[in-house]
Amino acid sequence: MRIAVVALGKIGLPLAAQFASAGHDVIGVDVNDATVDSVNRGAEPFPGEAGLAERLAELVPAGRLRATTDYADAVPGADAVVVVVPLFVDEATAAPDFGWMDAATRSIGEHLTPGTLVSYETTLPVGTTRGRWKPMLEELSGLTEGSDFDLVFSPERVLTGRVFADLRKYPKLVGGLSPAGARKAVAFYESVLTFDDRPDLARANGVWDLGSAEAAEMAKLAETTYRDVNIGLANEFAIFAEKSGIDIYSVIEACNSQPYSHIHRPGIAVGGHCIPVYPRLYLSVDPAADVVRTARAVNAAMPERVVARAESLLGTLSGLRVAVLGAAYRGGVKETAFSGVFATIEALRQRGAEVLVHDPLYSDAELARFGWEPYVLGDQVDVAIVQTDHADYRSLTPTDLPGVRLLVDGRNITAPVNWAGIPRTVIGIGDDAA
């Protein structure tokens, strides 16, 4: 098949490589010239995706995969167009911002030819595929969905850094606007993906037709919103445990020893492109979902709570040198999307602290471009706050933070034995239980 993948980001490019690895001819479209040039050289434009560099080095010279900025080069004549363009959420209103996706959809519609399957993989509010993309594609192409082309929603369900493994591990969900379109999508994805055996599933791992685009849209929102709500509940438990002198982690371990309990871990922040964003997409179509709204508010407030706790233990943070350890939203991932670092820094600055930032994945120059003063382990500091669960921070000791008067572990990854004699506070552990 000839396949076009629209947007060669941290999900789109591995998908393009996966499709090409399955023996198909793939053209990736991206608005970033540097990304396109990098792909066409057979070099990965971003680090950290397991197996991607090796696949690009093999597929690009073989002519199986190439990139372009021109939709007219990629879309006409394609058997399938897979769309992985980012959808943003407005910071002020929490409303979906379809700007980039609208622009991409218009470009697809202007060049769409009969017989093409169009599959959106970007997470969407329920009803978007049918109510927004279908009329836009029909108007711009002059074609009719269901007879001239088929449109489906099939959410990506992978984590950056392990995309190829996750593509094999999890069922591929598909929802069409018609039964015929769904069958075409199932056949397409079965031809580009292979799946691990999953005896734990009620049915065989593979491509699952959920019956409608709306069901597939909701499935992705539900599975990610569940995680935000679960973490919100864990954070509520953690706040109570702190006040009660309880270690919430031992409590959670005990609870989860019973098969009907799956409590997540509390923490200083919920970040990334998915978990803090998709509940807002769900709320955009279900504003009465009070449980979802409350959990999102609890999680968003955690950086402020953590900084306030540090202030209460020291009396003041004004004039103190505070090192925020970790800019990334998740350990081992060089990405700051919706990272708790931003709210943590803001809460510290509001209290008059001198804020510095450290992250083993970022150079000092990269941190400075965010407007932050870089911190180097070994420099004098009064307070340190672990914001990211990088593996490097597990072995932290007071010698790494000379002069430190308080360690605030927002991820519960530091070793208590290393901090004997130095005040250390952990989210979810009462200070008399730490």
Secondary structure, DSSP 8 states (H G I E B T S, - for coil): -EEEEE--STTHHHHHHHHHHTT-EEEEE-S-HHHHHHHHTT--SSS--TTHHHHHHHHTTTTSEEEES-HHHHSTT-SEEEE----EE-TTT--EE-HHHHHHHHHHHHH--TT-EEEE-S---TTHIIIIIHHHHHHHH---BTTTBEEEE------TT-HHHHHHHS-EEEEESSHHHHHHHHHHHHHH------TTSSS-SSEEE-SSHHHHHHHHHHHHHHHHHHHHHHHHHHHHHHHHT-BHHHHHHHHTTSTT-------S---SSSTTTHHHHHHHH-TT-HHHHHHHHHHHTHHHHHHHHHHHHHS--TT-EEEEE--SSSTT----TT-HHHHHHHHHHHTT-EEEEE-TTS-HHHHHHTT-EE--TTS--SEEEE-S--GGGGG--GGGSTT--EEEESSS-S-GGGGTTS-EEETTB-TTT-
